[in-house]
Structures are given as structure tokens and as C-alpha cells.
Amino acid sequence: MKSIYNCTGHELKIDHVVDSQGVYLTDQNGKQYMDLESGVWCAALGHKNNRINNVIKNQIDSIMHTGFCYSTEVVERAAKSVLSITNFENGQCVFLCSGSEAIEVLRQISRQIKGESKTLVLHDAYLGSYSSTIDRNDGWHVFNWEECKTCPVNDKCSSSCPTLQNIPKDITEYIFEPGSGSGFVRFPPKALIRNIVNMVRNNNGVIVANEVTTGVGRTGTWFGYQHYDIKPDMIAIGKGIGNGYPVSVAAINQATIKELENKPFKYMQSHQNDPLGAAVTHEVIQIIEENELLENSARKGNIFLSQLNDLIDNEFIMEVRGRGLMFAVELADEEIGNELYNELINAGYIVCNRGSLFRIDPPLTITEEEFSNFISTFKSLIAAKKWPSARK
């Protein structure tokens, strides 16, 4: 692939994929790979999903793009589906092109209704590729919750905790990523998040849930924030909502919409509220509901997490974290990680390699047999390798 500029930071391992189906990819030589990343965690319903493909074909035959002064019922129908799963009755939403864009739009809305607000974010939260969320200087407070991980009372987490007292009192927005942690699958304690939310609420602030990675059934519920008993004002949805098609959603509750009536907000881009992306969004939601994939994600997630935990040996596999069908496997060091990663690729399995950590986000449609086959291969690769003991 000499003509493609690779700026992702990830090495290209398979340069000629010619087909896909479900959890599998096929290269030019006919070799199959099990894609345990779901692309970039996007193909929640599996590659080449027939229902999604048919919806795209049918919508293209009708209308795929609209201007700013006309729309179609397809977009309204999709919006109602999104508002239903978010429980944003009488709210509204905007269809966009990426999760990063959804976060950007919601942050702009927060600033529109709260003025030059100060935004709180956890230190390991990933908010997208836009410079406005990467350069966290003026207007940001980055809260480091490392101490909270080992706190003996983190299940209670008093608001009088000195660590919490370091949060400025003028925070008017909290963007919460419920579990991805820059790709490392870390889940902040529930009591900590509730305390932060209460602090922001007491300051008449706005709660934004970044569900780009954790939403659409990935954690066994529609959204990751539902594990924390909180109610956000706005939700950024991406990745799985398009099953690989580039669509995202910025969902806004009724109270925030009412505030915008007095402080009108403007944002325009060429593919905003396009019917093609909206049609895909609606169909993804229908498929998940009809096939009970939320329940399956939670049930299978518990089974797969147990299988991964059985690999922990404190020599090569040090820790496993997971919720629903989102997992992280901590390895002893980067050398082990990189070698195992290459061996898995050669054996026909694709995981996300972060050096000393593997991230696993399979399609919600993966079967127990398919995951068990991966576990068997993973076990055999660990057993076969004669690693130098570098953990003494």
C-alpha cells in the first residue's frame, strides 16, 4: 500500500483483505482471520451484515444526501429510534460523521449554554482526534483518579475526600467516558463518578456521556453510563451505531434543547443529517433489539471474561479487565506483547496491540465456539513460547 499515508501509529499487518463475513476477514491468499477488534471497534454486528448492506443499497436507490433546507422521513425515524434508546423523550439529535465530531459538537453546545465553561475530564479519557479535545489547557481540569484505584473505600467515596476536593468549584461541564480509558479498558469506581456528577450538578453544570466506544451494546447495555446510575444531558454515539459506516450521533435531552431556544446554536457540515447514515443507524438499533444482542453481550461477556481470567499466570498474563464484550489483557511486558501479537496474526487472530496490553472488542454476534477457538489458540501460543524470565 505505497500510496496510502499511514498516520494511525499502528503497523499494517495484512495489506490485502479481499472479503469479510461476520467475525472473519479473508486475504488475497484465501487465509481467514478472526477480527476480534471489529475493525476499529465499529463492526458491532459483524462484517458484511446482510441487513445493513441491503439498507444501504435501498437508501442509495432513493436519496443518500440532503441539503440544509430539505430532509426526509428516514432521518426523523432514525432520530426517534436514538431518542428511544437514550430515554431522551422530547429530546433531539444530530447525525454526524465520526465520534470525534459528536464530542466536538456537544462541547460547543455546552459552551453555548454555559458560556466560557470549565470542563472536567478524567486523566485517561480519550475524547477524539480534534485539537479542541486533545489540547487540554485553558478551560480544562484533568482529574487524575489513579489514587482512587487502590483506595480501600472507593466503593463508598466520600465527597469530603481530599482528592475530590482538588476539583475546582467552577466546573460547569463533565465529559465522562465510562470505561475505555484511552483504549486500556479501565472502569472508574461508581461512587467516584456519582460524586463528580453531583458536584457538577450542584454547580448547574452539564453532563456529557462519551459513548463512542462504550455504547451500542458494547458493555452489555445500550450505554456504558448505565452501569453508573447517572443521567447525562447529552450523549455522543459513534463506532457501532454505523457498523462500519461513518455515522455518529449527538443526542440532546429535552432540558438542554429548551436552554438552546434562548441561546441558538449553529453548526454546519456537508453530511449533517444525511439520510444514508440515518438509515444505517435505525437498522443497527432494530437488529440489536430484535436479536436481543444487549442480553447476549452481557451473558457472553461474563463467559468470555471467565475464560480470559483463566489465562492469568502472573508470568505472562498479569491482569484481565472487561465489561460486556470489551476486554483488556495486561501482559508482563512489551516484548511478550509484541511477540504474542505477531503469533496471533500468523495463527489468524486479530487483536488490538498496545505493547504490553491486548484489547479485545469482538462483534456482538460472535459465538461462544468462535471465542473458545481463540482462547485455545491463545493458550497454546503461551504454552509453546519459551519466554526469557524478565519479571524477577
WOFEN-V241708 format. One record per residue. N is the residue number from 0. RES is the residue in three letters. SS is DSSP state (A for helix, B for strand, O for the rest). PHI is phi in radians with two decimals (NA if undefined). D_LAST is the distance of its C-alpha to the last C-alpha in Angstrom with 1 decimal. Layout:
BEGIN
<<N & RES & SS & PHI & D_LAST> <N & RES & SS & PHI & D_LAST>>
END
This chain:
BEGIN
<<0 & MET & O & NA & 41.9> <1 & LYS & O & -1.30 & 43.2> <2 & SER & O & -1.64 & 45.4> <3 & ILE & O & -1.78 & 43.0> <4 & TYR & O & -1.48 & 41.1> <5 & ASN & O & -1.61 & 37.6> <6 & CYS & O & -2.03 & 36.6> <7 & THR & O & -1.43 & 34.3> <8 & GLY & O & 1.50 & 31.0> <9 & HIS & O & -1.96 & 30.2> <10 & GLU & O & -1.30 & 30.4> <11 & LEU & O & -1.32 & 33.3> <12 & LYS & O & -1.82 & 32.2> <13 & ILE & O & -2.23 & 35.4> <14 & ASP & O & -1.67 & 38.4> <15 & HIS & O & -2.55 & 41.3> <16 & VAL & B & -1.42 & 41.4> <17 & VAL & B & -1.98 & 44.9> <18 & ASP & B & -2.76 & 44.9> <19 & SER & B & -2.70 & 43.3> <20 & GLN & B & -2.88 & 43.9> <21 & GLY & B & 1.11 & 42.2> <22 & VAL & O & -1.60 & 38.4> <23 & TYR & B & -1.92 & 38.8> <24 & LEU & B & -2.05 & 39.4> <25 & THR & B & -2.24 & 41.0> <26 & ASP & B & -1.62 & 40.8> <27 & GLN & O & -1.12 & 43.5> <28 & ASN & O & -1.65 & 42.6> <29 & GLY & O & 1.51 & 42.8> <30 & LYS & O & -1.34 & 39.1> <31 & GLN & B & -1.74 & 38.2> <32 & TYR & B & -2.25 & 35.2> <33 & MET & B & -1.48 & 34.3> <34 & ASP & B & -1.56 & 34.1> <35 & LEU & O & -1.56 & 31.7> <36 & GLU & O & -1.87 & 32.2> <37 & SER & A & 0.95 & 36.0> <38 & GLY & A & 1.28 & 36.6> <39 & VAL & A & -1.89 & 35.4> <40 & TRP & A & 1.08 & 35.3> <41 & CYS & O & -1.84 & 39.1> <42 & ALA & O & -1.38 & 40.4> <43 & ALA & O & -1.10 & 40.3> <44 & LEU & O & -1.79 & 43.0> <45 & GLY & O & 1.56 & 41.7> <46 & HIS & B & -1.20 & 42.9> <47 & LYS & O & 0.89 & 46.7> <48 & ASN & O & -1.17 & 47.7> <49 & ASN & A & -1.07 & 51.3> <50 & ARG & A & -1.16 & 52.6> <51 & ILE & A & -1.15 & 51.0> <52 & ASN & A & -1.07 & 52.3> <53 & ASN & A & -1.17 & 55.8> <54 & VAL & A & -1.09 & 55.9> <55 & ILE & A & -1.08 & 55.1> <56 & LYS & A & -1.07 & 57.8> <57 & ASN & A & -1.15 & 60.3> <58 & GLN & A & -1.22 & 59.7> <59 & ILE & A & -1.06 & 60.0> <60 & ASP & A & -1.23 & 63.4> <61 & SER & A & -1.78 & 64.5> <62 & ILE & O & -2.74 & 63.0> <63 & MET & O & -1.91 & 59.6> <64 & HIS & O & -2.49 & 60.0> <65 & THR & O & -2.22 & 62.2> <66 & GLY & O & -1.58 & 63.4> <67 & PHE & O & -1.36 & 63.4> <68 & CYS & O & -1.84 & 66.9> <69 & TYR & O & -2.65 & 66.6> <70 & SER & O & -2.50 & 64.2> <71 & THR & O & -2.60 & 64.2> <72 & GLU & A & -1.06 & 63.8> <73 & VAL & A & -1.00 & 60.6> <74 & VAL & A & -1.21 & 58.8> <75 & GLU & A & -1.10 & 60.3> <76 & ARG & A & -1.09 & 59.3> <77 & ALA & A & -1.13 & 55.7> <78 & ALA & A & -1.07 & 55.7> <79 & LYS & A & -1.11 & 57.0> <80 & SER & A & -1.11 & 54.2> <81 & VAL & A & -1.12 & 51.6> <82 & LEU & A & -1.14 & 53.3> <83 & SER & A & -1.20 & 53.4> <84 & ILE & A & -1.33 & 49.7> <85 & THR & A & -1.58 & 49.0> <86 & ASN & O & 1.02 & 51.6> <87 & PHE & O & -1.71 & 53.2> <88 & GLU & O & -1.05 & 56.8> <89 & ASN & O & 1.14 & 59.2> <90 & GLY & O & -1.50 & 56.5> <91 & GLN & B & -2.54 & 56.3> <92 & CYS & B & -2.54 & 53.8> <93 & VAL & B & -2.16 & 53.5> <94 & PHE & B & -1.61 & 52.3> <95 & LEU & B & -2.25 & 50.3> <96 & CYS & O & -2.03 & 48.1> <97 & SER & O & -2.70 & 44.5> <98 & GLY & A & -1.09 & 42.2> <99 & SER & A & -1.02 & 41.8> <100 & GLU & A & -1.19 & 45.6> <101 & ALA & A & -1.07 & 45.9> <102 & ILE & A & -1.09 & 43.6> <103 & GLU & A & -1.04 & 45.7> <104 & VAL & A & -1.12 & 49.0> <105 & LEU & A & -1.18 & 48.0> <106 & ARG & A & -1.18 & 46.7> <107 & GLN & A & -1.10 & 50.1> <108 & ILE & A & -1.11 & 51.9> <109 & SER & A & -1.01 & 50.1> <110 & ARG & A & -1.18 & 51.2> <111 & GLN & A & -1.14 & 54.7> <112 & ILE & A & -1.60 & 55.2> <113 & LYS & A & -1.96 & 53.2> <114 & GLY & O & 1.37 & 54.0> <115 & GLU & O & -1.28 & 51.4> <116 & SER & O & -1.36 & 48.8> <117 & LYS & B & -1.85 & 45.3> <118 & THR & B & -1.80 & 42.7> <119 & LEU & B & -1.71 & 39.6> <120 & VAL & B & -2.58 & 36.5> <121 & LEU & B & -1.25 & 32.9> <122 & HIS & O & -1.09 & 30.5> <123 & ASP & O & -1.83 & 28.8> <124 & ALA & O & -1.37 & 32.1> <125 & TYR & O & -1.81 & 33.3> <126 & LEU & O & -1.99 & 37.1> <127 & GLY & O & 2.09 & 38.0> <128 & SER & O & -1.77 & 38.7> <129 & TYR & O & -1.40 & 41.8> <130 & SER & A & -1.08 & 41.5> <131 & SER & A & -1.15 & 43.1> <132 & THR & A & -1.88 & 40.0> <133 & ILE & A & -1.49 & 37.4> <134 & ASP & O & -1.48 & 38.8> <135 & ARG & O & -1.64 & 38.3> <136 & ASN & O & -1.93 & 40.1> <137 & ASP & O & -1.13 & 43.6> <138 & GLY & O & 1.49 & 44.3> <139 & TRP & B & -2.13 & 40.8> <140 & HIS & B & -2.22 & 38.6> <141 & VAL & B & -1.68 & 34.9> <142 & PHE & B & -1.68 & 33.4> <143 & ASN & O & -1.55 & 29.7> <144 & TRP & O & -1.81 & 28.7> <145 & GLU & A & -0.97 & 25.0> <146 & GLU & A & -1.09 & 25.7> <147 & CYS & A & -1.20 & 27.6> <148 & LYS & A & -1.10 & 24.7> <149 & THR & O & -1.84 & 23.3> <150 & CYS & O & -1.12 & 26.8> <151 & PRO & O & -1.18 & 27.7> <152 & VAL & O & -2.11 & 31.2> <153 & ASN & O & -1.20 & 30.7> <154 & ASP & O & -1.40 & 32.8> <155 & LYS & O & -1.91 & 35.7> <156 & CYS & O & 0.91 & 35.1> <157 & SER & O & -1.31 & 38.1> <158 & SER & O & -1.17 & 40.0> <159 & SER & O & -1.51 & 40.0> <160 & CYS & O & -1.00 & 36.3> <161 & PRO & A & -1.00 & 35.8> <162 & THR & A & -1.11 & 33.6> <163 & LEU & A & -1.18 & 36.4> <164 & GLN & A & -1.15 & 39.0> <165 & ASN & O & -1.32 & 37.6> <166 & ILE & O & -1.29 & 39.1> <167 & PRO & O & -1.01 & 42.5> <168 & LYS & O & -1.40 & 45.6> <169 & ASP & O & -1.76 & 47.3> <170 & ILE & B & -1.16 & 45.0> <171 & THR & B & -2.13 & 47.3> <172 & GLU & B & -2.66 & 45.1> <173 & TYR & B & -2.21 & 41.7> <174 & ILE & B & -1.76 & 40.2> <175 & PHE & B & -1.89 & 37.9> <176 & GLU & O & -1.78 & 35.5> <177 & PRO & O & -1.47 & 34.6> <178 & GLY & O & 2.33 & 31.2> <179 & SER & O & -1.44 & 30.3> <180 & GLY & O & 1.01 & 28.6> <181 & SER & O & 0.98 & 28.8> <182 & GLY & O & 1.59 & 27.9> <183 & PHE & O & -1.71 & 24.7> <184 & VAL & O & 0.95 & 26.6> <185 & ARG & O & -2.03 & 26.3> <186 & PHE & O & -2.00 & 28.9> <187 & PRO & O & -1.08 & 30.1> <188 & PRO & O & -1.04 & 31.3> <189 & LYS & A & -1.05 & 34.9> <190 & ALA & A & -1.12 & 36.1> <191 & LEU & A & -1.07 & 34.8> <192 & ILE & A & -1.13 & 36.7> <193 & ARG & A & -1.09 & 39.8> <194 & ASN & A & -1.12 & 39.9> <195 & ILE & A & -1.10 & 39.6> <196 & VAL & A & -1.05 & 42.3> <197 & ASN & A & -1.10 & 44.5> <198 & MET & A & -1.08 & 44.2> <199 & VAL & A & -1.20 & 45.3> <200 & ARG & A & -1.06 & 48.0> <201 & ASN & A & -1.11 & 49.4> <202 & ASN & O & -1.71 & 49.7> <203 & ASN & O & 1.04 & 51.6> <204 & GLY & O & -1.63 & 48.8> <205 & VAL & B & -1.97 & 47.9> <206 & ILE & B & -1.90 & 45.0> <207 & VAL & B & -1.98 & 43.9> <208 & ALA & B & -1.69 & 41.6> <209 & ASN & B & -1.55 & 39.7> <210 & GLU & B & -1.84 & 39.7> <211 & VAL & O & -1.03 & 39.4> <212 & THR & O & -1.67 & 36.1> <213 & THR & O & -1.54 & 36.1> <214 & GLY & O & -1.54 & 39.8> <215 & VAL & O & 1.07 & 42.0> <216 & GLY & O & 1.49 & 40.3> <217 & ARG & O & -1.03 & 36.7> <218 & THR & O & -1.79 & 35.5> <219 & GLY & O & 1.63 & 38.0> <220 & THR & O & -2.32 & 40.7> <221 & TRP & O & -1.00 & 43.0> <222 & PHE & O & -2.43 & 41.0> <223 & GLY & A & -1.13 & 37.6> <224 & TYR & A & -1.12 & 39.4> <225 & GLN & A & -1.18 & 41.1> <226 & HIS & A & -1.39 & 37.9> <227 & TYR & O & -2.03 & 38.5> <228 & ASP & O & 0.94 & 42.2> <229 & ILE & O & -2.20 & 43.4> <230 & LYS & O & -2.20 & 46.2> <231 & PRO & O & -1.33 & 45.9> <232 & ASP & O & -1.56 & 48.9> <233 & MET & B & -2.51 & 47.9> <234 & ILE & B & -2.34 & 45.5> <235 & ALA & B & -1.69 & 44.1> <236 & ILE & B & -2.15 & 43.8> <237 & GLY & O & -2.72 & 42.7> <238 & LYS & A & 0.74 & 40.7> <239 & GLY & A & -1.07 & 41.5> <240 & ILE & A & -1.17 & 45.0> <241 & GLY & A & -1.95 & 46.1> <242 & ASN & O & 0.86 & 44.1> <243 & GLY & O & 1.88 & 43.5> <244 & TYR & O & -1.41 & 46.8> <245 & PRO & O & -1.31 & 46.5> <246 & VAL & O & -2.41 & 47.9> <247 & SER & B & -2.44 & 46.7> <248 & VAL & B & -2.40 & 48.4> <249 & ALA & B & -1.86 & 48.9> <250 & ALA & B & -1.76 & 50.1> <251 & ILE & B & -2.29 & 52.0> <252 & ASN & O & -1.35 & 53.3> <253 & GLN & A & -1.09 & 57.0> <254 & ALA & A & -1.07 & 56.7> <255 & THR & A & -1.21 & 55.1> <256 & ILE & A & -1.03 & 57.7> <257 & LYS & A & -1.13 & 60.4> <258 & GLU & A & -1.11 & 58.9> <259 & LEU & A & -1.25 & 59.1> <260 & GLU & A & -1.11 & 62.8> <261 & ASN & A & -1.65 & 63.5> <262 & LYS & O & -2.35 & 60.9> <263 & PRO & O & -0.93 & 61.3> <264 & PHE & O & -1.99 & 58.2> <265 & LYS & O & -2.13 & 58.5> <266 & TYR & O & -2.69 & 56.0> <267 & MET & O & -2.39 & 56.9> <268 & GLN & O & -2.55 & 55.2> <269 & SER & O & -1.10 & 56.7> <270 & HIS & O & -1.98 & 55.1> <271 & GLN & O & -1.19 & 55.2> <272 & ASN & O & 1.05 & 56.4> <273 & ASP & O & -1.16 & 56.9> <274 & PRO & A & -1.15 & 58.1> <275 & LEU & A & -1.15 & 55.8> <276 & GLY & A & -1.12 & 52.6> <277 & ALA & A & -1.13 & 54.3> <278 & ALA & A & -1.09 & 55.3> <279 & VAL & A & -1.11 & 51.8> <280 & THR & A & -0.98 & 50.5> <281 & HIS & A & -1.05 & 53.2> <282 & GLU & A & -1.20 & 52.4> <283 & VAL & A & -1.02 & 48.7> <284 & ILE & A & -1.09 & 49.5> <285 & GLN & A & -1.08 & 52.0> <286 & ILE & A & -1.13 & 49.7> <287 & ILE & A & -1.08 & 46.9> <288 & GLU & A & -1.20 & 49.5> <289 & GLU & A & -1.16 & 51.4> <290 & ASN & O & -1.78 & 48.4> <291 & GLU & O & 0.90 & 46.7> <292 & LEU & A & -1.31 & 43.5> <293 & LEU & A & -1.15 & 42.4> <294 & GLU & A & -1.10 & 42.3> <295 & ASN & A & -1.14 & 40.7> <296 & SER & A & -1.09 & 38.0> <297 & ALA & A & -1.17 & 37.2> <298 & ARG & A & -1.18 & 37.5> <299 & LYS & A & -1.13 & 35.6> <300 & GLY & A & -1.02 & 32.9> <301 & ASN & A & -1.13 & 32.2> <302 & ILE & A & -1.15 & 32.0> <303 & PHE & A & -1.18 & 29.8> <304 & LEU & A & -1.10 & 27.4> <305 & SER & A & -1.10 & 27.1> <306 & GLN & A & -1.13 & 26.4> <307 & LEU & A & -1.21 & 23.7> <308 & ASN & A & -1.09 & 22.1> <309 & ASP & O & -1.15 & 22.1> <310 & LEU & O & -1.43 & 19.6> <311 & ILE & O & -1.12 & 16.8> <312 & ASP & O & -2.27 & 14.1> <313 & ASN & O & 1.05 & 11.1> <314 & GLU & O & -2.10 & 9.4> <315 & PHE & O & -1.93 & 12.0> <316 & ILE & B & -1.78 & 14.6> <317 & MET & B & -1.73 & 13.6> <318 & GLU & B & -2.76 & 17.1> <319 & VAL & B & -2.28 & 20.7> <320 & ARG & B & -2.25 & 23.7> <321 & GLY & B & -3.02 & 27.3> <322 & ARG & B & -2.73 & 31.0> <323 & GLY & O & 1.07 & 33.7> <324 & LEU & O & -1.88 & 32.9> <325 & MET & B & -2.29 & 30.5> <326 & PHE & B & -2.29 & 26.8> <327 & ALA & B & -2.30 & 23.4> <328 & VAL & B & -2.05 & 20.3> <329 & GLU & B & -1.47 & 17.1> <330 & LEU & B & -1.81 & 14.6> <331 & ALA & O & -1.13 & 10.9> <332 & ASP & O & -2.83 & 12.2> <333 & GLU & A & -1.19 & 15.6> <334 & GLU & A & -1.05 & 15.1> <335 & ILE & A & -1.09 & 14.6> <336 & GLY & A & -1.03 & 17.4> <337 & ASN & A & -1.17 & 19.8> <338 & GLU & A & -1.18 & 19.6> <339 & LEU & A & -1.12 & 20.1> <340 & TYR & A & -1.04 & 22.8> <341 & ASN & A & -1.12 & 24.7> <342 & GLU & A & -1.15 & 24.4> <343 & LEU & A & -1.14 & 25.9> <344 & ILE & A & -1.03 & 28.7> <345 & ASN & A & -1.08 & 29.5> <346 & ALA & A & -1.46 & 29.7> <347 & GLY & O & 1.70 & 32.0> <348 & TYR & B & -2.28 & 30.0> <349 & ILE & B & -1.95 & 29.9> <350 & VAL & O & -2.18 & 27.5> <351 & CYS & B & -1.51 & 27.0> <352 & ASN & B & -1.75 & 24.0> <353 & ARG & O & -2.03 & 22.6> <354 & GLY & O & 1.43 & 19.6> <355 & SER & O & -1.69 & 16.7> <356 & LEU & B & -2.55 & 19.4> <357 & PHE & B & -1.83 & 22.2> <358 & ARG & B & -1.91 & 25.4> <359 & ILE & B & -2.22 & 27.9> <360 & ASP & O & -2.37 & 31.5> <361 & PRO & O & -1.25 & 33.7> <362 & PRO & O & -0.99 & 37.5> <363 & LEU & O & -1.13 & 38.9> <364 & THR & O & -1.59 & 40.8> <365 & ILE & O & -1.06 & 37.8> <366 & THR & O & -1.62 & 38.3> <367 & GLU & A & -1.12 & 36.1> <368 & GLU & A & -1.12 & 36.4> <369 & GLU & A & -1.10 & 35.3> <370 & PHE & A & -1.22 & 32.1> <371 & SER & A & -1.09 & 31.4> <372 & ASN & A & -1.10 & 31.8> <373 & PHE & A & -1.09 & 29.1> <374 & ILE & A & -1.04 & 26.7> <375 & SER & A & -1.07 & 27.4> <376 & THR & A & -1.15 & 26.8> <377 & PHE & A & -1.03 & 23.5> <378 & LYS & A & -1.04 & 22.3> <379 & SER & A & -1.17 & 23.5> <380 & LEU & A & -1.17 & 21.8> <381 & ILE & A & -1.14 & 18.4> <382 & ALA & A & -1.16 & 19.2> <383 & ALA & A & -1.37 & 20.6> <384 & LYS & O & -1.39 & 17.9> <385 & LYS & O & -1.83 & 15.6> <386 & TRP & O & -1.31 & 12.7> <387 & PRO & O & -1.15 & 10.4> <388 & SER & O & -1.41 & 6.8> <389 & ALA & O & -1.91 & 5.8> <390 & ARG & O & -1.88 & 3.8> <391 & LYS & O & -1.37 & 0.0>>
END
